[in-house]
Each structure stands twice: as structure tokens, then as C-alpha cells.
């Protein structure tokens, strides 16, 4: 029951963040925002991160809530811990299926307590 509430809360937050980020999108993709990353690219990366987090939270074949997600130019980096090598592989597979993801850097560690 508590897990369902957590999933609903996370999904709601993800949807809200996605909606806010989509509303903040700009058509001026050439305006720099810290280095060579454009405002549009930053919004796209934030959107991808939100989608990835939502997919991982809802994935029945990934048994961890200790996965951290960062996206840069469509490349998603996963860090954190999972209970098994199978969960690590499943997490990568889930992320690869998310729209906008160009590649995945899977730095997930298998927990020794798993």
C-alpha cells in the first residue's frame, strides 16, 4: 500500500515536472546556457530525465528506488544501487526504450545486501 502511494506521488511529480518543462520550452535553440548547451537542449534533457525516472519507478522488472538519473545531450547516466545484476540490466533496457535517449551509461552497483 505504501509503495503504491509512493509510486502515485512520484508519477504525479513526474507529470507535473514534465508539464512545467514542456511549457518552458523555447524555439531559440541557439541561445547558450552555460557552455555549449542550448536552452532547448537543457529542456530536452530535463524532459528525458523525467520520463526515465517515471519509467523506472513503474517498471515491474526493476527492484530499486535508489537509482539516480542524469541526462546530457540525450545520454542518460544511471548511478546508485540495485539488488541484482538482473535488475541492473533491466534498468538499462527500460531506459533504452525511452524516447529521446541516445545511449545509456550504466554505472549501477549491485548491492551486497541484495
Secondary structure by P-SEA (a helix, b strand, c coil): caaaaaaaaaaaaaaaaaaaaaaaccccccccccccccaaaaaaaaaaaaaaaaaaaaccccccccbbbbbcccbbbbbcccccaaaaaaaaaaaaaccccccccccbbbbccc
